[in-house]
Amino acid sequence: MRIPVSAGSRSASFKVAVVALLTLILLIPLGMIRNVIADRQTNAAAAALDIRNSWGGDQTVTGPVLKLPYEVKDETVYGLSYVDERFVYLLAEQLFVKADVATEVRYRGMHKVPVYSSNIIITGRIDFAVLESLGISIDQIRWPGAELFIGLSDPTVLSKKPVVTVEAGEVSLAAGGNGIDGLASQLSAALGRVLNASQAQVPLKFEVSLAFNGSGSLQFLPLAENAEITMSANWSSPSFSGRQLPALREIRDDGFEATWHSTRIGRQLPPAWIKTEDIRSFATQSAFGARFLQTVSLYQVTERSTKYAVLIVGLTFVAYFLMEIVANLKLHPLQYLLVGLANTLFYLLLLSLSEHVGFDVAYILSAAASTTLIAGYSAAILQRRIRAFLMVAVLTALYAFLYLTLKAENLALLAGSIGLWIALAVVMYLTRGINWYADGDLDQKQAIEA
């Protein structure tokens, strides 16, 4: 049964204005849904922060740097001699880093966060001959005070005791305070008991073993003349970050392997220096590595889908409007509003379902539910099943277009622009024969002329 409407509402121009107003009104529930998405995003971020605080956050491994105390004889202005203790800092001549990273997913309620456990082996060689460039002899070095420093963003999440192995023995790493200005959260190994002047005649070969947890990113700042860093992980979608991209990389379905090559030239850092201020400007600016994050969270992609809501609702209204003209129907604005609300409910269903079954399955279920609801209602108000089937086809095309646009991250803007152009072209073609100045019944004479 048709709902009677006034003669003014039967005017095509007036109906267009009403439909446009209804589209704007539907922005209110869409805004509420966006607020719900923002709240869920906040909850997910809080859950992720909780996991990161317990397991470990972004980690950066810096160094190693060898700190050697040495003595300098000097005189006061009164001619009295004294011995002044100073420090010299040495970098490795060659450095090799091998990082094996195992990722897993941790949960807080329904929220999941990728975390990792890493086992890192650092091997290298420090050449004491570089001391001559600073005018320091081997005899001036106070070997009992020798320390090797390595920076680690969060040492509290070390999963086993870190050690430094040299030819003369093994030394444990411990919290080292601020032995190197500019490096935070340092680990230090007292090498004094395994080093002496006779051993300094040849380069010092060392190996550092580290095992720690983290999440987000794993980066390296290898302070060495020449360094090679190799990282392998069971993470198939890494995001390489920092000041340098890997020279070699292989990304597979079961993980990736990447290799970086680094030299001190890019950091303008000398192989040996006396003033620690020289390292401060380089300590945190040249790190590089990989990030272990989900590429796009379900909240991000759901929020992106709501940006196309006006398009989906608007084109659905256009389809009903054209059906009303062609079939000489008279639809009430309330009927348009109910159909628009059914379209809007799609986004709330998508959000709630995707938290439990994933975005893809949730999208199919939500689109099917919205389309089924509108199809059943259309069969009644459009009076013929064939017209309801046409609306199903329109909605299926719209939801398929939206899904493909959301999935095509790099081509989303292009796909959206082309889709809008095609939709506008179709509407312009189908409405080319309408007399927008006519009042009264929207009869077939005002419809599309074949």
Secondary structure, DSSP 8 states (H G I E B T S, - for coil): ------TGGGSHHHHHHHHHHHHHHTHHHHHHHHHHHHHHHHHHHHHHHHHHHHH---EEEEEEEEEEEEEEEEE-TTS-EEEEEEEEEEEEEEEEEEEEEEEEEEEETTEEEEEEEEEEEEEEEE-GGGGGGGT--GGGB-GGG-EEEEEES-GGGBSS--EEEETTEEEE-EE-TTSSTT--SEEEEE-GGG--TTGGGS-EEEEEEEEEEEEEEEEEEE-EEEEEEEEEES-SS-EEEES---SEEEEETTEEEEEEEEEGGGGT--SEES-THHHHTTTTTS-EEEEE--SS-HHHHHHHHHTTHHHHHHHHHHHHHHHHHHTT----HHHHHHHHHHHHHHHHHHHHHHHHH-HHHHHHHHHHHHHHHHHHHHHHHSSSHHHHHHHHHHHHHHHHHHHHHHH-TTTHHHHHHHHHHHHHHHHHHHTTT--TT--S---GGGS---
